[in-house]
Amino acid sequence: MRLIAIDHAPGGSPAAGGRFGARRPGQWTRRVRECWDSGAGIIWLVDYSTDTMTMTRLELRSANLVLLAAVLASCSTGTAPPAQTAQTMQADVDAKAAKELTLYEQMRASQSWDLATSLGEEIVKKYPASPAAATVKQTLDDVRAKGVAQRDSRRLARLWAYAATPEAGGTQYTAAIESKEQLKSAASAKDAERIRLVLRQHPQWGQSVYLLLDNAKFDCSKGCATLPVRFDDAPAQRMKATIPPTGEPALFIDDDKGFIAKMLKAKSVTIEASIKGEGAKAFVFEIGGYDAAKLPGISKK
């Protein structure tokens, strides 16, 4: 913001100290002491006085062409604005930024990482030179990373479906998740079927882990005795599997305890299975959001 020296008052006003002839008793006179070009408009420091009193006020005039012509005709380039004025403006900005910083820190403390990220980015953008922005920059990258991880964690948790069903002798608890890959047999993508991985705790049959289909069937003509199973990026291992004698479209993994123990330490599991009409295919399950607390009786290790 530039200070503009006064040659004479804008808009036909008298020069500093000048008057339009003699002043009547009690009549107000107006004297422009200084003016600044703020970029958005011109700020005038004006004295209003009578015979007995004087008051000073700041006036802002928008920077339209008519006003600029009048001001530029009456002012010439001068020195910087008073330090006190610039300091006051910066203090107001810093105070607003400090209030938003308090909210940012509250969101961090409550681990609301997405909200904290939005607040932090806004502080840095709106108040780049403030102490609050400098403080936010120290933690913003970490907050962003935690926000991404939190969103992914919630997405993974939503992939699982839990159910509790009354059965003879107690309650059956299940947790199921669908494969990322679809079967090809559906008429449209909307109707596409996926394999489900199911963990079950039954009051009579105990703990089970199995793959389940709705309308398709597993093809065990070449044997389903073992399935290639890979947790994350570890090498695939073959795990024994069994087709139920009752004919359901399911494939039970015999070592349920071993499977669950590895699953609890992994983010994904890939299981290769053969489907009638489609052949062998690898199916990926994003298991990282599994909540063991929602399945009473299932192995926790």
DASULUR-V751798 format. One record per backbone hydrogen bond with DSSP energy under -1.0 kcal/mol. CO is the residue of the C=O (numbers start at 1). NH is the residue of the N-H. E is the energy in kcal/mol with one decimal. If there is no record, write none. Layout:
BEGIN
CO:NH:E + CO:NH:E
END
This chain:
BEGIN
2:37:-2.9 + 3:78:-1.9 + 4:35:-1.1 + 5:76:-1.9 + 10:13:-1.1 + 15:18:-3.5 + 19:21:-1.4 + 24:27:-2.1 + 29:49:-2.1 + 31:47:-3.5 + 34:45:-3.2 + 35:4:-4.0 + 36:43:-2.7 + 37:2:-1.9 + 40:63:-1.2 + 41:38:-2.7 + 42:61:-2.9 + 43:36:-2.6 + 44:59:-2.7 + 45:33:-2.9 + 45:34:-1.2 + 46:57:-2.4 + 47:31:-2.8 + 48:55:-3.4 + 49:29:-2.4 + 53:50:-3.0 + 55:48:-3.6 + 57:46:-2.9 + 59:44:-3.6 + 61:42:-2.6 + 62:64:-1.8 + 64:68:-2.7 + 65:69:-2.3 + 66:70:-1.8 + 67:71:-2.9 + 68:72:-3.1 + 69:73:-1.4 + 71:74:-1.1 + 71:75:-1.5 + 74:7:-2.3 + 74:8:-1.4 + 76:5:-2.4 + 79:3:-1.5 + 82:86:-1.5 + 83:87:-2.5 + 84:88:-2.1 + 85:89:-2.1 + 86:90:-2.3 + 87:91:-2.3 + 88:92:-1.9 + 89:93:-1.9 + 90:94:-2.8 + 91:95:-2.1 + 92:96:-2.0 + 93:97:-2.4 + 94:98:-2.3 + 95:99:-1.6 + 96:100:-1.7 + 97:101:-2.2 + 98:102:-1.8 + 99:103:-1.4 + 100:104:-2.3 + 101:105:-2.5 + 102:106:-1.7 + 103:107:-2.2 + 104:108:-2.0 + 105:109:-2.5 + 106:110:-1.8 + 107:112:-2.6 + 108:111:-1.4 + 111:113:-1.5 + 112:116:-2.5 + 113:117:-2.3 + 114:118:-2.0 + 115:119:-2.4 + 116:120:-2.9 + 117:121:-2.5 + 118:122:-1.8 + 119:123:-2.3 + 120:124:-2.2 + 121:125:-1.8 + 122:126:-3.0 + 123:127:-2.6 + 127:130:-1.7 + 130:134:-1.7 + 131:135:-2.0 + 132:136:-2.5 + 133:137:-2.2 + 136:139:-1.7 + 136:140:-1.8 + 139:143:-2.3 + 140:144:-2.7 + 141:145:-2.2 + 142:146:-2.2 + 143:147:-2.2 + 144:148:-2.2 + 145:149:-2.2 + 146:150:-2.4 + 147:151:-2.3 + 148:152:-2.1 + 149:153:-2.3 + 150:154:-2.1 + 151:155:-2.1 + 152:156:-2.5 + 153:157:-2.1 + 154:158:-1.8 + 157:160:-1.1 + 161:176:-2.5 + 163:174:-2.4 + 165:172:-3.5 + 167:170:-2.3 + 170:167:-3.1 + 172:165:-3.1 + 173:201:-2.8 + 174:163:-2.2 + 175:199:-2.8 + 176:161:-2.4 + 177:197:-2.8 + 193:183:-3.2 + 195:179:-2.3 + 196:212:-2.4 + 197:177:-1.8 + 198:210:-2.2 + 199:175:-2.2 + 200:208:-2.4 + 201:173:-2.3 + 202:206:-1.6 + 206:202:-2.4 + 208:200:-2.6 + 209:253:-2.8 + 210:198:-3.1 + 211:251:-2.2 + 212:196:-2.3 + 217:276:-2.7 + 220:223:-1.3 + 225:241:-2.5 + 227:239:-2.6 + 228:272:-2.1 + 229:237:-3.1 + 230:270:-3.0 + 231:234:-2.3 + 237:229:-3.1 + 239:227:-2.7 + 240:254:-2.2 + 242:252:-2.9 + 244:247:-1.6 + 248:250:-2.7 + 249:213:-2.5 + 251:211:-2.4 + 252:242:-2.5 + 254:256:-1.9 + 255:259:-2.3 + 256:260:-2.6 + 257:261:-2.3 + 258:262:-1.7 + 259:263:-2.5 + 260:264:-2.2 + 262:265:-1.1 + 263:266:-1.5 + 267:288:-1.6 + 268:232:-2.4 + 269:285:-2.6 + 270:230:-2.5 + 271:283:-2.7 + 273:281:-2.1 + 274:219:-2.6 + 275:278:-2.3 + 275:279:-2.3 + 279:275:-2.1 + 281:273:-2.4 + 283:271:-2.7 + 284:180:-2.6 + 285:269:-2.0 + 285:287:-1.4 + 287:290:-1.9 + 291:294:-1.6 + 292:295:-1.7 + 295:298:-1.7
END
